[in-house]
Amino acid sequence: MTHPGSPPRLVILASGNGSNAQVLLDATAAGDLHGEIVAVVSDHSDARVLERAASGGVAGIVLERFPGESRHRYDARLLPILQALRPELVILAGWMRILTDGLCRRFPIVNLHPALPGMFPGATAITDAFDAYGSGTVDHTGVMVHWVPDGGVDDGPVIVAAEVPIEPGDTLDTLTERVHAVEHRILPQAVAIALESGPPTNRKRPTPPHHPAEVRS
């Protein structure tokens, strides 16, 4: 257990570039976020996020998926790694795997997703939003950070959400850049809220009004 007064232990799970992990590494190093990132875990040995962790003096752990390996078998290997790290919060920041119910029930977990609650779940959320704008279905997308109480896909109780309008001149690249900018802004805020409040006890999935501290970009 963490000793009284010591910063909360954080573990980041990330699969790729790790720009959001970098935001958290910077925020904890600067003292803007009260927490200690004790490890970054990736399912890809060549993920840039591992370089970012090393540059920040944080342990990088690689746990690649075996060919044909099921989610349950993978998570059975991930579980003892997380148990040894003793996190007070696990942060999915670009983690491109769906966790199993059993793993989710063992740790407080939050996920960053580039869409608003109930809109565009899954790994292609920004592209899906851009395509929906092109067909006249939507005029905005957004970003949320939510709790992960089980293996549901991008549908847990929301901690923070922020809207991102889609502009007439947008390309997929420009929209992606603006979505990432909002991710970088709200993720440290959401982690701080999650550490302060703890996970909801009822594990339900309400879609609450936007958090008062949210911003529109």
N, C-alpha and C positions, 0 to 999 in steps of 0.2 A: 504494500500500500504506500501511497505518497505520504511523506511526512508533513505534518501541519506547517503551513507557510511556504512549502515548496511549490513551484509552478506545476500546473496540471500536465500530465504526460499525454502527448499527442502523437498519433501515428497517421501518416498519410499513405493512402493507396492510390497509385497513379500509373497509367499505362504508357504515356507518351512524352510529349514535350515538357510538360510540368510547369507552365507559366503560372498557374494558380498555386502550385506548391511553392514556387519561388516567392510569391506574394506572402505566403504564410511564413516561409523561412525568414524573409526580410522583416516582417512584422514582429516575430518573436525575438529576433536578434536585436531589433531597435527598442524593444520594450513596449511597443504599441499594442501587442497582444500578449496577455499574461498566460504563458504556456511554454512548454519545452517539447520541441519535436524530437522524439527519441529515435525515430527511424522513418525511412521512406521505403515502402515495399512496391515493387513493380513486377508485372508478369511478363516483361520483355527485357532481356539482358542489354539490348542496345538503346533503351529508352533514355532520352536526354535528361529526364527527371533525376536519374541516378547521378549524372554529372553535377547537376544543381545541388543535390544533397551533399555530395562529396565536397563541393566548393564551400558549402556552409558548415562543414564539420559534422554532418549528420550521417549516421550509418545508412547505407543503401543495401536493401535485401532483394535478391532476385528469386522469384518463384514462378518459373515458366510452366505452362500447361503441357502435360504429356499428350502426344497424339491420341485422339479419341477419348481423352479423360473427361469424365462427367463432372458437372458442377459440384456434386456431393463429394467426390473423391478429391477434387482440387481443394475444396474448402476444408476437408479433413486434414490436408497438409498445411493449409494456411492457419488453422486454429491454434496449434501449439506455438507457432511463431508469434502470433498476437498475444497469446497467454504469457509467453516469456517477456514480452515487452510491457505488459501491464498498463495498457492505455486507459486513460480516463475518457478519451474521445478518439474515435477512429473517423478520419475524414476521407471521403471518396472524392478526389479532385482529378477528374478525368480517368477514373477507373472503369475500363470497358468490359467489365464482367458483372453478371447478376449474382449477387450473393444468395446463399441458401437460407431458409428460415432458421435453421439451427444455429448458424454462425451469427446471424443478426440478433438473435436473442441473447448472445453471450456478451455483447459489448454495446455501449452507446455509439451509434454510427450516424453520421450525417452525410448527405450527398449533394454535390453541386450539379445542377442541371440547367442547360441553356434554353429554357422555355418556362412559361408560366404554368401554374397548377392546372391540370386537365388538358393542356395543349402540348402536342408534339412530344410524346414520350419516345424514348429510345435514342440510339446513337446518332441518328441523322436529324436531330431536332432543328438545327439552324437551316439546313437545306430544305427540310419540310416546310418551315415557316416561310422561307423565301419563295418556294414554289406556290404555297398557298396565297401569298401576296400577289404573285403573278396571275393567278386565276381569279383574283378579286375576293377571296374568301376572308382574308384578314388584313389589317393595316398595321399590326404591331406583333411583336413577340416579346420575349423577356428572359429573365433569369430567376431561378429560385434555389434556395438551400433548404433541404427538408430532412426530417428524421427518416431513418430506414429501419422500421420495426420488423420487417420480414422481407421476403423475396419479391415483393411487388416492384414493378418497374416505374420509377420516377413518380410515385404517387403517395409518399408518406406525408405526415403532418408538416406543414410549412413553417419554417422559422423566419425567413426573410424572402421577399419576392420584389422584383423591380421590373417595370415595363421598359421595353426598347422599341420605339417606333420604327417602322420601315419606311424609308424615304423614297420618293419617286425615282431618284437617280441612283439608288443603291444597286450595287452588284453583290453577288454572294460574298465576295472578299470584303467589301466595305461593311456589309452587315455583320459578318463574322468578327471583324475588328471591333465594332462597337459593342457587340455582345460580350466579347472577351473583356473589354474595358469595364463593363458593368460587373462581370464576374469578379474581376480583381478588386473592385470597390466593396462589394457586399460580402465576399467570403470571410474576411477577417471579422467583420461585424457579426455575421451569423455564428461563427465559431465562438466568439465571446458570449453571445446570447445563449448558445447551447450549453456552454460550460457553467454559466450562471444559473440557468433554469433547470437543466437536466432534462432527460427525455420525458415525454408525456406518459402518464401512468396508465391511461386507458388504451393506448396504442391504436386509437382510431385515426381516421384520415379526414378530418374536417378541412375545408378550404376556407381559411379565415380571411377577413379583410386584410389588406396590405398592412404590414407592420408600420407603425408611425415613423420609424426611422428610414423607411425605404425612400429611394430616389427614382425619379424618372430620367432617363438619359435621352 
